[in-house]
Amino acid sequence: MTTVDIPASVGRFAVTSEAFMPWHDARHWIGGAWRHPLTARATLDIHNPRHGKAMARVHLGGADDVDAAVRAGAAAQRIWSEWPIRDRAHVLYRLRELMVRNIDELSWLVSHENGKIFSEAKAEVEKGIECVEYGCSLPNLAAGNQLEVSRGVACEVAYAPLGVVAGVTPFNFPLMVPLWMLPQALVGGNAFVMKPSERVPLSTMRLAEMLKEAGLPDGVFNIVQGGRDVVEALCDHPQVKAFGFVGSTKVAKAVYGRASLAGKRALCLGGAKNHLFVVPDADVEVTAENVVASFTGCAGQRCMAASVLLAVGDVDHILKAVRDRAANMVTGKDIGPVTTQAARDRIKGYVDAAEQAGASIVLDGRNASADAGGYWVGPTIIDGCTPEMPAAREEIFGPVLSVVRVPTLERAFEIEGANPYGNASSVYTTSGDIARRVMSRVEAGMCGVNIGVPVPREPFGFGGWNDSCFGAGNITGWDGYRFWTRQRKITSKWALQRDQNWMS
Ligand code: NAD
């Protein structure tokens, strides 16, 4: 049901500064048009975290909207899947051009709805473009295999679409995480129903319009706005064949179970508690720069952010350099706000609890502020944490570094290995031997040597281990293409081979 008061287009996000600006309401995108929910439900304000003011409203959907989007997807997918893969990829070539041309607009939009500073938002858009480029390359990668398995008999493998597939994304990367999923799924010949985080739905909306401008047929990409109800309806809908999720571990685990029970292929990426090993021979400057960038970047709201620093032996000289560098950061300029007031309270709660338990707050960002009304936490370093403290065990998701001092590498391995998460781990050293030992022992899917945010760049796949990922494989790269497609195995024989018994 479309009503007349919805503009045909969300249009450009015209803001080019941090000054507050309201924008468009967030509605569903179904069949290539903006739509109201079929049933009137609650709305939610979308806050610009820098100003703490509502810049838009999201209209929450439900199972009926999911069904409408899936039906639109199913109708469009039949035709889309008949396009040759090269033609499908050409839509992504055009999307790439639109994103490159409008990179500042997209970056400002990400910055406003998420709160991250402009340069971080631009890096996010650039990484999103890289994911689109991977999608462009798929026609060159996705040729199936063929072999003459006996005389005159050939076996062939081809990648076929699944049909209608779905993705659910978190608040911290409003544009990039949707682009972890879309290129492979679309080039693979599927229709997609996306449920962005209800806190940051605006960038995905702009992406929908750009995909249309790039030539994607109506109905191949759909958005249903909302929260838990929409996610559960996507898990349960019999026509949704695969379900990708990125968010916190608690939700990832629950929706993985629900989608799997409903017979879907599911890949659900969860939260993280990333450990950095720092040993005495580490380069002081490289380490300080990297560690600070890792725990403060995007205000610590990255699943790849450094969270626990395992200080092996006497590394006081390095810790001092880390502290000095972080202390020089200017809130509002070098570090943005966190997502909500509730997030700010949660982060401060972890720091308060560690202090009460006897740890030292050697850099305290609890009273930081910049623009009035925003949700600010400055860089914070807690020294002397024990591995049992919540600040050293649980995901804080803020610009907080918990330092745990250990006498040996062996003790560091024990602490890292006992943590249930397994997203990322890094070592800072100038010794190849130590680097190799750490890289071969840590319980983490993505590892770094002298790199604090070891995100595998395209074409390498992104994905963690243990409680950071439910389901098999990575969400980006070739694994992503495998996830969003199924293999058709064809065995052919065109002439009778009289000298063959088997399969004759
Ligand atoms: P979240 O789990 O609260 O929300 C993620 C998505 O799930 C949202 O779209 C939300 O609407 C939906 N959702 C929330 N509660 C739900 C419920 N009970 N049932 C069904 N759906 C529900 O996560 P967030 O706060 O948006 O994002 C931060 C989290 O995401 C952190 O834990 C972070 O580590 C994680 N994350 C992980 C990766 C990764 O690659 N592993 C990447 C980015 C973020």
Boltz pocket constraint, residues with backbone or C-beta under 6 A from the ligand:
constraints:
  - pocket:
      binder: B
      contacts: [[A, 168], [A, 169], [A, 170], [A, 171], [A, 172], [A, 173], [A, 177], [A, 195], [A, 196], [A, 197], [A, 198], [A, 226], [A, 227], [A, 228], [A, 229], [A, 231], [A, 232], [A, 246], [A, 247], [A, 248], [A, 249], [A, 251], [A, 252], [A, 255], [A, 269], [A, 270], [A, 271], [A, 272], [A, 302], [A, 303], [A, 395], [A, 397], [A, 423], [A, 464], [A, 468]]
      max_distance: 6.0
